[in-house]
Amino acid sequence: MSLRARTYSRSRRFFTLTHCPLCGYEFDSDESRPDHLADHNPEDAGLNPLGKIDEDHDAPLFAGGRVD
């Protein structure tokens, strides 16, 4: 994934996504990034397909379990 950072007056920074992190597509300067990203499927990002839920989806994230 590539980002371009520009700093304007008063140290205001502006970041632009130059390549798609999912497929490597290089964006044109005036092309909509959200529209392109919305065309991808969850599997493109290494996620489960829509509607498929892992059996352990409600397991604790850490081995320590719940702390009260």
mmJSON file of the N, C-alpha and C atoms, coordinates in Angstrom:
{"data_MODEL":{"atom_site":{
"group_PDB":["ATOM","ATOM","ATOM","ATOM","ATOM","ATOM","ATOM","ATOM","ATOM","ATOM","ATOM","ATOM","ATOM","ATOM","ATOM","ATOM","ATOM","ATOM","ATOM","ATOM","ATOM","ATOM","ATOM","ATOM","ATOM","ATOM","ATOM","ATOM","ATOM","ATOM","ATOM","ATOM","ATOM","ATOM","ATOM","ATOM","ATOM","ATOM","ATOM","ATOM","ATOM","ATOM","ATOM","ATOM","ATOM","ATOM","ATOM","ATOM","ATOM","ATOM","ATOM","ATOM","ATOM","ATOM","ATOM","ATOM","ATOM","ATOM","ATOM","ATOM","ATOM","ATOM","ATOM","ATOM","ATOM","ATOM","ATOM","ATOM","ATOM","ATOM","ATOM","ATOM","ATOM","ATOM","ATOM","ATOM","ATOM","ATOM","ATOM","ATOM","ATOM","ATOM","ATOM","ATOM","ATOM","ATOM","ATOM","ATOM","ATOM","ATOM","ATOM","ATOM","ATOM","ATOM","ATOM","ATOM","ATOM","ATOM","ATOM","ATOM","ATOM","ATOM","ATOM","ATOM","ATOM","ATOM","ATOM","ATOM","ATOM","ATOM","ATOM","ATOM","ATOM","ATOM","ATOM","ATOM","ATOM","ATOM","ATOM","ATOM","ATOM","ATOM","ATOM","ATOM","ATOM","ATOM","ATOM","ATOM","ATOM","ATOM","ATOM","ATOM","ATOM","ATOM","ATOM","ATOM","ATOM","ATOM","ATOM","ATOM","ATOM","ATOM","ATOM","ATOM","ATOM","ATOM","ATOM","ATOM","ATOM","ATOM","ATOM","ATOM","ATOM","ATOM","ATOM","ATOM","ATOM","ATOM","ATOM","ATOM","ATOM","ATOM","ATOM","ATOM","ATOM","ATOM","ATOM","ATOM","ATOM","ATOM","ATOM","ATOM","ATOM","ATOM","ATOM","ATOM","ATOM","ATOM","ATOM","ATOM","ATOM","ATOM","ATOM","ATOM","ATOM","ATOM","ATOM","ATOM","ATOM","ATOM","ATOM","ATOM","ATOM","ATOM","ATOM","ATOM","ATOM","ATOM","ATOM","ATOM","ATOM","ATOM","ATOM","ATOM"],
"id":[1,2,3,4,5,6,7,8,9,10,11,12,13,14,15,16,17,18,19,20,21,22,23,24,25,26,27,28,29,30,31,32,33,34,35,36,37,38,39,40,41,42,43,44,45,46,47,48,49,50,51,52,53,54,55,56,57,58,59,60,61,62,63,64,65,66,67,68,69,70,71,72,73,74,75,76,77,78,79,80,81,82,83,84,85,86,87,88,89,90,91,92,93,94,95,96,97,98,99,100,101,102,103,104,105,106,107,108,109,110,111,112,113,114,115,116,117,118,119,120,121,122,123,124,125,126,127,128,129,130,131,132,133,134,135,136,137,138,139,140,141,142,143,144,145,146,147,148,149,150,151,152,153,154,155,156,157,158,159,160,161,162,163,164,165,166,167,168,169,170,171,172,173,174,175,176,177,178,179,180,181,182,183,184,185,186,187,188,189,190,191,192,193,194,195,196,197,198,199,200,201,202,203,204],
"type_symbol":["N","C","C","N","C","C","N","C","C","N","C","C","N","C","C","N","C","C","N","C","C","N","C","C","N","C","C","N","C","C","N","C","C","N","C","C","N","C","C","N","C","C","N","C","C","N","C","C","N","C","C","N","C","C","N","C","C","N","C","C","N","C","C","N","C","C","N","C","C","N","C","C","N","C","C","N","C","C","N","C","C","N","C","C","N","C","C","N","C","C","N","C","C","N","C","C","N","C","C","N","C","C","N","C","C","N","C","C","N","C","C","N","C","C","N","C","C","N","C","C","N","C","C","N","C","C","N","C","C","N","C","C","N","C","C","N","C","C","N","C","C","N","C","C","N","C","C","N","C","C","N","C","C","N","C","C","N","C","C","N","C","C","N","C","C","N","C","C","N","C","C","N","C","C","N","C","C","N","C","C","N","C","C","N","C","C","N","C","C","N","C","C","N","C","C","N","C","C","N","C","C","N","C","C"],
"label_atom_id":["N","CA","C","N","CA","C","N","CA","C","N","CA","C","N","CA","C","N","CA","C","N","CA","C","N","CA","C","N","CA","C","N","CA","C","N","CA","C","N","CA","C","N","CA","C","N","CA","C","N","CA","C","N","CA","C","N","CA","C","N","CA","C","N","CA","C","N","CA","C","N","CA","C","N","CA","C","N","CA","C","N","CA","C","N","CA","C","N","CA","C","N","CA","C","N","CA","C","N","CA","C","N","CA","C","N","CA","C","N","CA","C","N","CA","C","N","CA","C","N","CA","C","N","CA","C","N","CA","C","N","CA","C","N","CA","C","N","CA","C","N","CA","C","N","CA","C","N","CA","C","N","CA","C","N","CA","C","N","CA","C","N","CA","C","N","CA","C","N","CA","C","N","CA","C","N","CA","C","N","CA","C","N","CA","C","N","CA","C","N","CA","C","N","CA","C","N","CA","C","N","CA","C","N","CA","C","N","CA","C","N","CA","C","N","CA","C","N","CA","C","N","CA","C","N","CA","C","N","CA","C","N","CA","C","N","CA","C"],
"label_alt_id":[null,null,null,null,null,null,null,null,null,null,null,null,null,null,null,null,null,null,null,null,null,null,null,null,null,null,null,null,null,null,null,null,null,null,null,null,null,null,null,null,null,null,null,null,null,null,null,null,null,null,null,null,null,null,null,null,null,null,null,null,null,null,null,null,null,null,null,null,null,null,null,null,null,null,null,null,null,null,null,null,null,null,null,null,null,null,null,null,null,null,null,null,null,null,null,null,null,null,null,null,null,null,null,null,null,null,null,null,null,null,null,null,null,null,null,null,null,null,null,null,null,null,null,null,null,null,null,null,null,null,null,null,null,null,null,null,null,null,null,null,null,null,null,null,null,null,null,null,null,null,null,null,null,null,null,null,null,null,null,null,null,null,null,null,null,null,null,null,null,null,null,null,null,null,null,null,null,null,null,null,null,null,null,null,null,null,null,null,null,null,null,null,null,null,null,null,null,null,null,null,null,null,null,null],
"label_comp_id":["MET","MET","MET","SER","SER","SER","LEU","LEU","LEU","ARG","ARG","ARG","ALA","ALA","ALA","ARG","ARG","ARG","THR","THR","THR","TYR","TYR","TYR","SER","SER","SER","ARG","ARG","ARG","SER","SER","SER","ARG","ARG","ARG","ARG","ARG","ARG","PHE","PHE","PHE","PHE","PHE","PHE","THR","THR","THR","LEU","LEU","LEU","THR","THR","THR","HIS","HIS","HIS","CYS","CYS","CYS","PRO","PRO","PRO","LEU","LEU","LEU","CYS","CYS","CYS","GLY","GLY","GLY","TYR","TYR","TYR","GLU","GLU","GLU","PHE","PHE","PHE","ASP","ASP","ASP","SER","SER","SER","ASP","ASP","ASP","GLU","GLU","GLU","SER","SER","SER","ARG","ARG","ARG","PRO","PRO","PRO","ASP","ASP","ASP","HIS","HIS","HIS","LEU","LEU","LEU","ALA","ALA","ALA","ASP","ASP","ASP","HIS","HIS","HIS","ASN","ASN","ASN","PRO","PRO","PRO","GLU","GLU","GLU","ASP","ASP","ASP","ALA","ALA","ALA","GLY","GLY","GLY","LEU","LEU","LEU","ASN","ASN","ASN","PRO","PRO","PRO","LEU","LEU","LEU","GLY","GLY","GLY","LYS","LYS","LYS","ILE","ILE","ILE","ASP","ASP","ASP","GLU","GLU","GLU","ASP","ASP","ASP","HIS","HIS","HIS","ASP","ASP","ASP","ALA","ALA","ALA","PRO","PRO","PRO","LEU","LEU","LEU","PHE","PHE","PHE","ALA","ALA","ALA","GLY","GLY","GLY","GLY","GLY","GLY","ARG","ARG","ARG","VAL","VAL","VAL","ASP","ASP","ASP"],
"label_asym_id":["A","A","A","A","A","A","A","A","A","A","A","A","A","A","A","A","A","A","A","A","A","A","A","A","A","A","A","A","A","A","A","A","A","A","A","A","A","A","A","A","A","A","A","A","A","A","A","A","A","A","A","A","A","A","A","A","A","A","A","A","A","A","A","A","A","A","A","A","A","A","A","A","A","A","A","A","A","A","A","A","A","A","A","A","A","A","A","A","A","A","A","A","A","A","A","A","A","A","A","A","A","A","A","A","A","A","A","A","A","A","A","A","A","A","A","A","A","A","A","A","A","A","A","A","A","A","A","A","A","A","A","A","A","A","A","A","A","A","A","A","A","A","A","A","A","A","A","A","A","A","A","A","A","A","A","A","A","A","A","A","A","A","A","A","A","A","A","A","A","A","A","A","A","A","A","A","A","A","A","A","A","A","A","A","A","A","A","A","A","A","A","A","A","A","A","A","A","A","A","A","A","A","A","A"],
"label_entity_id":["1","1","1","1","1","1","1","1","1","1","1","1","1","1","1","1","1","1","1","1","1","1","1","1","1","1","1","1","1","1","1","1","1","1","1","1","1","1","1","1","1","1","1","1","1","1","1","1","1","1","1","1","1","1","1","1","1","1","1","1","1","1","1","1","1","1","1","1","1","1","1","1","1","1","1","1","1","1","1","1","1","1","1","1","1","1","1","1","1","1","1","1","1","1","1","1","1","1","1","1","1","1","1","1","1","1","1","1","1","1","1","1","1","1","1","1","1","1","1","1","1","1","1","1","1","1","1","1","1","1","1","1","1","1","1","1","1","1","1","1","1","1","1","1","1","1","1","1","1","1","1","1","1","1","1","1","1","1","1","1","1","1","1","1","1","1","1","1","1","1","1","1","1","1","1","1","1","1","1","1","1","1","1","1","1","1","1","1","1","1","1","1","1","1","1","1","1","1","1","1","1","1","1","1"],
"label_seq_id":[1,1,1,2,2,2,3,3,3,4,4,4,5,5,5,6,6,6,7,7,7,8,8,8,9,9,9,10,10,10,11,11,11,12,12,12,13,13,13,14,14,14,15,15,15,16,16,16,17,17,17,18,18,18,19,19,19,20,20,20,21,21,21,22,22,22,23,23,23,24,24,24,25,25,25,26,26,26,27,27,27,28,28,28,29,29,29,30,30,30,31,31,31,32,32,32,33,33,33,34,34,34,35,35,35,36,36,36,37,37,37,38,38,38,39,39,39,40,40,40,41,41,41,42,42,42,43,43,43,44,44,44,45,45,45,46,46,46,47,47,47,48,48,48,49,49,49,50,50,50,51,51,51,52,52,52,53,53,53,54,54,54,55,55,55,56,56,56,57,57,57,58,58,58,59,59,59,60,60,60,61,61,61,62,62,62,63,63,63,64,64,64,65,65,65,66,66,66,67,67,67,68,68,68],
"pdbx_PDB_ins_code":[null,null,null,null,null,null,null,null,null,null,null,null,null,null,null,null,null,null,null,null,null,null,null,null,null,null,null,null,null,null,null,null,null,null,null,null,null,null,null,null,null,null,null,null,null,null,null,null,null,null,null,null,null,null,null,null,null,null,null,null,null,null,null,null,null,null,null,null,null,null,null,null,null,null,null,null,null,null,null,null,null,null,null,null,null,null,null,null,null,null,null,null,null,null,null,null,null,null,null,null,null,null,null,null,null,null,null,null,null,null,null,null,null,null,null,null,null,null,null,null,null,null,null,null,null,null,null,null,null,null,null,null,null,null,null,null,null,null,null,null,null,null,null,null,null,null,null,null,null,null,null,null,null,null,null,null,null,null,null,null,null,null,null,null,null,null,null,null,null,null,null,null,null,null,null,null,null,null,null,null,null,null,null,null,null,null,null,null,null,null,null,null,null,null,null,null,null,null,null,null,null,null,null,null],
"Cartn_x":[0.847,0.0,0.892,0.533,1.316,0.458,1.021,0.377,1.283,0.67,1.403,0.971,1.921,1.608,2.065,1.189,1.521,1.266,2.139,1.97,1.698,0.589,0.186,0.439,-0.003,0.192,-0.383,0.188,-0.187,0.028,0.958,1.346,0.198,-0.77,-1.886,-1.43,-1.633,-1.191,-2.383,-2.157,-3.174,-2.58,-3.25,-2.763,-3.608,-2.958,-3.645,-3.201,-4.152,-3.869,-3.526,-2.321,-1.892,-2.096,-2.096,-2.297,-3.307,-4.086,-5.053,-4.297,-4.578,-3.874,-4.311,-5.412,-5.925,-5.469,-5.308,-4.941,-3.747,-3.274,-2.115,-2.418,-3.688,-4.085,-3.606,-3.043,-2.576,-3.697,-4.061,-5.154,-4.711,-5.647,-5.444,-5.629,-5.141,-5.189,-6.614,-7.571,-8.941,-9.904,-9.384,-10.218,-10.701,-11.935,-12.526,-11.965,-11.287,-10.739,-11.84,-12.822,-13.883,-14.681,-14.928,-15.67,-14.894,-13.589,-12.761,-12.726,-12.489,-12.4,-13.717,-14.839,-16.152,-16.396,-15.688,-15.846,-15.176,-14.329,-13.645,-14.552,-14.267,-14.96,-14.152,-14.777,-14.036,-12.846,-12.987,-11.898,-10.636,-10.789,-9.638,-8.748,-9.324,-8.583,-8.251,-8.467,-8.163,-9.242,-10.449,-11.566,-12.486,-13.392,-14.379,-15.351,-15.912,-16.945,-18.144,-18.929,-20.128,-21.042,-21.53,-22.452,-21.793,-20.473,-19.786,-19.169,-19.509,-19.028,-18.204,-17.007,-16.173,-16.831,-16.579,-17.163,-16.688,-15.469,-14.917,-15.066,-16.06,-16.217,-16.461,-16.98,-17.249,-16.238,-15.139,-14.084,-13.319,-12.723,-11.934,-10.779,-10.465,-9.365,-8.01,-7.94,-6.679,-6.866,-5.815,-5.888,-6.271,-6.055,-6.328,-7.793,-8.677,-10.103,-10.576,-11.716,-12.354,-11.737,-11.551,-11.068,-12.147,-12.599,-13.657,-13.095],
"Cartn_y":[-1.166,0.0,1.227,2.195,3.421,4.624,5.468,6.717,7.87,8.948,10.18,11.177,11.793,12.773,14.145,15.115,16.507,17.343,18.29,19.191,20.584,21.154,22.484,23.494,24.708,25.753,25.321,25.861,25.53,24.05,23.423,22.02,21.037,21.398,20.496,19.444,18.162,17.073,16.464,16.066,15.459,14.179,13.047,11.757,11.272,10.726,10.207,8.777,7.867,6.48,6.425,5.983,5.977,4.627,3.535,2.19,1.456,0.572,-0.223,-1.247,-1.312,-2.269,-3.719,-3.911,-5.257,-5.862,-5.032,-5.584,-4.887,-3.789,-3.095,-2.118,-1.946,-1.03,0.389,1.065,2.441,3.411,4.257,5.197,6.406,6.931,8.226,9.292,10.485,11.533,11.913,11.835,12.243,11.061,9.857,8.658,8.427,7.96,7.714,6.433,6.572,5.41,4.561,5.17,4.362,3.538,4.085,3.334,2.1,2.248,1.106,0.054,0.477,-0.467,-1.199,-0.534,-1.158,-2.273,-2.262,-3.308,-4.62,-4.6,-5.806,-6.631,-7.923,-8.838,-8.964,-9.402,-9.58,-10.534,-11.532,-12.497,-11.835,-10.729,-10.012,-9.479,-9.269,-8.747,-9.858,-11.117,-12.232,-12.509,-11.993,-12.203,-13.303,-13.764,-14.76,-14.144,-14.97,-14.463,-13.968,-13.078,-12.572,-13.728,-13.72,-14.744,-15.946,-16.109,-17.248,-16.797,-17.509,-17.155,-18.324,-18.031,-19.071,-19.649,-20.947,-21.601,-20.967,-20.468,-19.896,-18.371,-17.844,-16.392,-15.732,-16.491,-15.9,-16.326,-16.931,-17.331,-16.091,-16.158,-15.017,-14.718,-13.455,-13.073,-13.418,-13.412,-13.673,-14.878,-15.63,-16.868,-16.629,-15.444,-15.166,-15.197,-15.08,-15.087,-13.762,-13.782,-12.586,-12.173,-10.871,-10.304,-9.386,-9.625,-8.787,-7.772],
"Cartn_z":[0.0,0.0,0.0,-0.771,-0.852,-0.496,0.327,0.703,0.31,-0.111,-0.378,0.681,1.358,2.398,1.937,2.086,1.767,3.006,3.245,4.381,3.846,4.288,3.854,4.971,4.757,5.76,7.107,8.155,9.531,9.838,9.142,9.361,9.177,8.369,8.09,7.091,7.439,6.573,5.838,4.607,3.761,3.195,3.396,2.92,1.758,0.732,-0.445,-0.69,-0.825,-1.16,-2.645,-2.989,-4.388,-5.068,-4.287,-4.813,-3.938,-4.533,-3.784,-2.926,-1.624,-0.769,-1.017,-1.728,-1.962,-3.284,-4.309,-5.62,-6.264,-5.673,-6.211,-7.327,-7.658,-8.732,-8.416,-9.413,-9.23,-9.583,-8.62,-8.807,-9.628,-10.44,-11.076,-10.0,-10.241,-9.219,-8.818,-9.749,-9.435,-9.284,-9.182,-9.091,-7.662,-7.516,-6.206,-5.589,-4.472,-3.773,-3.144,-2.435,-1.818,-2.834,-4.017,-5.034,-5.471,-5.655,-6.061,-4.956,-3.714,-2.599,-2.379,-2.626,-2.452,-3.464,-4.588,-5.597,-5.2,-4.179,-3.72,-2.82,-2.732,-1.829,-0.542,0.556,1.801,1.649,0.794,0.588,0.048,-0.678,-1.219,-0.1,1.082,2.228,3.23,2.842,3.727,4.759,4.533,5.458,4.943,5.805,5.39,4.392,3.499,2.592,3.403,2.805,3.477,3.863,5.083,5.559,6.195,6.056,6.659,7.985,9.06,10.388,10.928,11.426,12.019,13.255,13.512,14.679,15.987,16.007,17.243,17.285,16.604,16.525,17.877,18.842,20.155,21.224,20.805,21.743,22.211,23.413,23.886,22.943,22.81,21.932,22.542,23.866,24.553,25.47,25.694,26.47,27.933,28.456,29.861,30.226,29.28,29.577,30.164,30.816,31.34,32.685,32.829,34.082,34.615,35.844,36.427,37.383],
"occupancy":[1.0,1.0,1.0,1.0,1.0,1.0,1.0,1.0,1.0,1.0,1.0,1.0,1.0,1.0,1.0,1.0,1.0,1.0,1.0,1.0,1.0,1.0,1.0,1.0,1.0,1.0,1.0,1.0,1.0,1.0,1.0,1.0,1.0,1.0,1.0,1.0,1.0,1.0,1.0,1.0,1.0,1.0,1.0,1.0,1.0,1.0,1.0,1.0,1.0,1.0,1.0,1.0,1.0,1.0,1.0,1.0,1.0,1.0,1.0,1.0,1.0,1.0,1.0,1.0,1.0,1.0,1.0,1.0,1.0,1.0,1.0,1.0,1.0,1.0,1.0,1.0,1.0,1.0,1.0,1.0,1.0,1.0,1.0,1.0,1.0,1.0,1.0,1.0,1.0,1.0,1.0,1.0,1.0,1.0,1.0,1.0,1.0,1.0,1.0,1.0,1.0,1.0,1.0,1.0,1.0,1.0,1.0,1.0,1.0,1.0,1.0,1.0,1.0,1.0,1.0,1.0,1.0,1.0,1.0,1.0,1.0,1.0,1.0,1.0,1.0,1.0,1.0,1.0,1.0,1.0,1.0,1.0,1.0,1.0,1.0,1.0,1.0,1.0,1.0,1.0,1.0,1.0,1.0,1.0,1.0,1.0,1.0,1.0,1.0,1.0,1.0,1.0,1.0,1.0,1.0,1.0,1.0,1.0,1.0,1.0,1.0,1.0,1.0,1.0,1.0,1.0,1.0,1.0,1.0,1.0,1.0,1.0,1.0,1.0,1.0,1.0,1.0,1.0,1.0,1.0,1.0,1.0,1.0,1.0,1.0,1.0,1.0,1.0,1.0,1.0,1.0,1.0,1.0,1.0,1.0,1.0,1.0,1.0,1.0,1.0,1.0,1.0,1.0,1.0],
"B_iso_or_equiv":[0.0,0.0,0.0,0.0,0.0,0.0,0.0,0.0,0.0,0.0,0.0,0.0,0.0,0.0,0.0,0.0,0.0,0.0,0.0,0.0,0.0,0.0,0.0,0.0,0.0,0.0,0.0,0.0,0.0,0.0,0.0,0.0,0.0,0.0,0.0,0.0,0.0,0.0,0.0,0.0,0.0,0.0,0.0,0.0,0.0,0.0,0.0,0.0,0.0,0.0,0.0,0.0,0.0,0.0,0.0,0.0,0.0,0.0,0.0,0.0,0.0,0.0,0.0,0.0,0.0,0.0,0.0,0.0,0.0,0.0,0.0,0.0,0.0,0.0,0.0,0.0,0.0,0.0,0.0,0.0,0.0,0.0,0.0,0.0,0.0,0.0,0.0,0.0,0.0,0.0,0.0,0.0,0.0,0.0,0.0,0.0,0.0,0.0,0.0,0.0,0.0,0.0,0.0,0.0,0.0,0.0,0.0,0.0,0.0,0.0,0.0,0.0,0.0,0.0,0.0,0.0,0.0,0.0,0.0,0.0,0.0,0.0,0.0,0.0,0.0,0.0,0.0,0.0,0.0,0.0,0.0,0.0,0.0,0.0,0.0,0.0,0.0,0.0,0.0,0.0,0.0,0.0,0.0,0.0,0.0,0.0,0.0,0.0,0.0,0.0,0.0,0.0,0.0,0.0,0.0,0.0,0.0,0.0,0.0,0.0,0.0,0.0,0.0,0.0,0.0,0.0,0.0,0.0,0.0,0.0,0.0,0.0,0.0,0.0,0.0,0.0,0.0,0.0,0.0,0.0,0.0,0.0,0.0,0.0,0.0,0.0,0.0,0.0,0.0,0.0,0.0,0.0,0.0,0.0,0.0,0.0,0.0,0.0,0.0,0.0,0.0,0.0,0.0,0.0],
"pdbx_formal_charge":[null,null,null,null,null,null,null,null,null,null,null,null,null,null,null,null,null,null,null,null,null,null,null,null,null,null,null,null,null,null,null,null,null,null,null,null,null,null,null,null,null,null,null,null,null,null,null,null,null,null,null,null,null,null,null,null,null,null,null,null,null,null,null,null,null,null,null,null,null,null,null,null,null,null,null,null,null,null,null,null,null,null,null,null,null,null,null,null,null,null,null,null,null,null,null,null,null,null,null,null,null,null,null,null,null,null,null,null,null,null,null,null,null,null,null,null,null,null,null,null,null,null,null,null,null,null,null,null,null,null,null,null,null,null,null,null,null,null,null,null,null,null,null,null,null,null,null,null,null,null,null,null,null,null,null,null,null,null,null,null,null,null,null,null,null,null,null,null,null,null,null,null,null,null,null,null,null,null,null,null,null,null,null,null,null,null,null,null,null,null,null,null,null,null,null,null,null,null,null,null,null,null,null,null],
"auth_seq_id":[1,1,1,2,2,2,3,3,3,4,4,4,5,5,5,6,6,6,7,7,7,8,8,8,9,9,9,10,10,10,11,11,11,12,12,12,13,13,13,14,14,14,15,15,15,16,16,16,17,17,17,18,18,18,19,19,19,20,20,20,21,21,21,22,22,22,23,23,23,24,24,24,25,25,25,26,26,26,27,27,27,28,28,28,29,29,29,30,30,30,31,31,31,32,32,32,33,33,33,34,34,34,35,35,35,36,36,36,37,37,37,38,38,38,39,39,39,40,40,40,41,41,41,42,42,42,43,43,43,44,44,44,45,45,45,46,46,46,47,47,47,48,48,48,49,49,49,50,50,50,51,51,51,52,52,52,53,53,53,54,54,54,55,55,55,56,56,56,57,57,57,58,58,58,59,59,59,60,60,60,61,61,61,62,62,62,63,63,63,64,64,64,65,65,65,66,66,66,67,67,67,68,68,68],
"auth_comp_id":["MET","MET","MET","SER","SER","SER","LEU","LEU","LEU","ARG","ARG","ARG","ALA","ALA","ALA","ARG","ARG","ARG","THR","THR","THR","TYR","TYR","TYR","SER","SER","SER","ARG","ARG","ARG","SER","SER","SER","ARG","ARG","ARG","ARG","ARG","ARG","PHE","PHE","PHE","PHE","PHE","PHE","THR","THR","THR","LEU","LEU","LEU","THR","THR","THR","HIS","HIS","HIS","CYS","CYS","CYS","PRO","PRO","PRO","LEU","LEU","LEU","CYS","CYS","CYS","GLY","GLY","GLY","TYR","TYR","TYR","GLU","GLU","GLU","PHE","PHE","PHE","ASP","ASP","ASP","SER","SER","SER","ASP","ASP","ASP","GLU","GLU","GLU","SER","SER","SER","ARG","ARG","ARG","PRO","PRO","PRO","ASP","ASP","ASP","HIS","HIS","HIS","LEU","LEU","LEU","ALA","ALA","ALA","ASP","ASP","ASP","HIS","HIS","HIS","ASN","ASN","ASN","PRO","PRO","PRO","GLU","GLU","GLU","ASP","ASP","ASP","ALA","ALA","ALA","GLY","GLY","GLY","LEU","LEU","LEU","ASN","ASN","ASN","PRO","PRO","PRO","LEU","LEU","LEU","GLY","GLY","GLY","LYS","LYS","LYS","ILE","ILE","ILE","ASP","ASP","ASP","GLU","GLU","GLU","ASP","ASP","ASP","HIS","HIS","HIS","ASP","ASP","ASP","ALA","ALA","ALA","PRO","PRO","PRO","LEU","LEU","LEU","PHE","PHE","PHE","ALA","ALA","ALA","GLY","GLY","GLY","GLY","GLY","GLY","ARG","ARG","ARG","VAL","VAL","VAL","ASP","ASP","ASP"],
"auth_asym_id":["A","A","A","A","A","A","A","A","A","A","A","A","A","A","A","A","A","A","A","A","A","A","A","A","A","A","A","A","A","A","A","A","A","A","A","A","A","A","A","A","A","A","A","A","A","A","A","A","A","A","A","A","A","A","A","A","A","A","A","A","A","A","A","A","A","A","A","A","A","A","A","A","A","A","A","A","A","A","A","A","A","A","A","A","A","A","A","A","A","A","A","A","A","A","A","A","A","A","A","A","A","A","A","A","A","A","A","A","A","A","A","A","A","A","A","A","A","A","A","A","A","A","A","A","A","A","A","A","A","A","A","A","A","A","A","A","A","A","A","A","A","A","A","A","A","A","A","A","A","A","A","A","A","A","A","A","A","A","A","A","A","A","A","A","A","A","A","A","A","A","A","A","A","A","A","A","A","A","A","A","A","A","A","A","A","A","A","A","A","A","A","A","A","A","A","A","A","A","A","A","A","A","A","A"],
"auth_atom_id":["N","CA","C","N","CA","C","N","CA","C","N","CA","C","N","CA","C","N","CA","C","N","CA","C","N","CA","C","N","CA","C","N","CA","C","N","CA","C","N","CA","C","N","CA","C","N","CA","C","N","CA","C","N","CA","C","N","CA","C","N","CA","C","N","CA","C","N","CA","C","N","CA","C","N","CA","C","N","CA","C","N","CA","C","N","CA","C","N","CA","C","N","CA","C","N","CA","C","N","CA","C","N","CA","C","N","CA","C","N","CA","C","N","CA","C","N","CA","C","N","CA","C","N","CA","C","N","CA","C","N","CA","C","N","CA","C","N","CA","C","N","CA","C","N","CA","C","N","CA","C","N","CA","C","N","CA","C","N","CA","C","N","CA","C","N","CA","C","N","CA","C","N","CA","C","N","CA","C","N","CA","C","N","CA","C","N","CA","C","N","CA","C","N","CA","C","N","CA","C","N","CA","C","N","CA","C","N","CA","C","N","CA","C","N","CA","C","N","CA","C","N","CA","C","N","CA","C","N","CA","C","N","CA","C","N","CA","C"],
"pdbx_PDB_model_num":[1,1,1,1,1,1,1,1,1,1,1,1,1,1,1,1,1,1,1,1,1,1,1,1,1,1,1,1,1,1,1,1,1,1,1,1,1,1,1,1,1,1,1,1,1,1,1,1,1,1,1,1,1,1,1,1,1,1,1,1,1,1,1,1,1,1,1,1,1,1,1,1,1,1,1,1,1,1,1,1,1,1,1,1,1,1,1,1,1,1,1,1,1,1,1,1,1,1,1,1,1,1,1,1,1,1,1,1,1,1,1,1,1,1,1,1,1,1,1,1,1,1,1,1,1,1,1,1,1,1,1,1,1,1,1,1,1,1,1,1,1,1,1,1,1,1,1,1,1,1,1,1,1,1,1,1,1,1,1,1,1,1,1,1,1,1,1,1,1,1,1,1,1,1,1,1,1,1,1,1,1,1,1,1,1,1,1,1,1,1,1,1,1,1,1,1,1,1,1,1,1,1,1,1]
}}}
